[in-house]
């Protein structure tokens, strides 16, 4: 009886792990698909006509601005902690 219960519980856990793996794979696939740039025929025509493609997607990071903010952050003076 105990062996049957352990086998049933083990089977349930394996099935649960398999279902979780499938759901994780589906979620990851959806995230990757949403990050891919969408370039259709209209976008190609716009590139050929104007030389650039304007989209509503987020702008890429400005590395110069990031470097400046980091430099400014580290150049600030810091108060020493109070000693007790």
N, C-alpha and C positions, 0 to 999 in steps of 0.2 A: 504494500500500500504506500509506504514512504517512497519507494523507488518510482512508482507511477506519479506521485505528486511532484517529486523533483524533476522528472522528465517533462511533465506538463508545464511546470513553472519555467524550466529551461527553454522549452519550445516557445512559450509566450515571450520570454525575454529576447530570444533570437529574432522572433517576428517583429517585436517592438524596435529592436536595433535596426533591422532591415528597413522598416517603414521610415524611421528617422533618417537613415542614410539617403533614401530616395527623396524625401522632402528637402533635405539639405542640398542635394545635387540640383533639384529644381530651382530652389531659391538662388543658388550661386549662378546658375545658367541665366536666370532672369536678370540678375545684377550685372553680369558681364554683357548681356545683350543690350541693356539700357545705356551702358557707357560707350558703346561703339558709336562712332560718328555716322550720321545718316547722310549719305551723298547719293541723291537720285539723279535722274536725267535733268530735271530743272536746275539742280545745283550745278551740274556740269555746264549747262548752257550759261548760267550766270557767271561762272568762272571764265568761260571762253569770251563772253561779251565784255565783262568789266575787269577781269583779271583778279578779282577777289571774291570771296564768298562770305557774306554777312549772315550770321546765325544768331539765335537767341540763347545759345549755350553759354555757359560761364566762360569768362576770359581766362586764358592761362595765367599762371602765377607770374608776377613781375619780380624777378629775382633781384633786381637792383633795389626795389622798394623794400624787399624782405631784408636784404643786407643792411640797408640804412637803418631800419627799425631795430635790428639786432645790435648794430653798433651803438645806437642811441641808448638802448636798454642797458647794455653793459657799461656805458660811460657814466651812468648815473651814480651819484654817491649814495652809499648805503650807511645807515646808522648802525653802529655796533649794538648788539643786544645788551640790555642792562644786566649787570652781574648781581647776583643775590648774595 
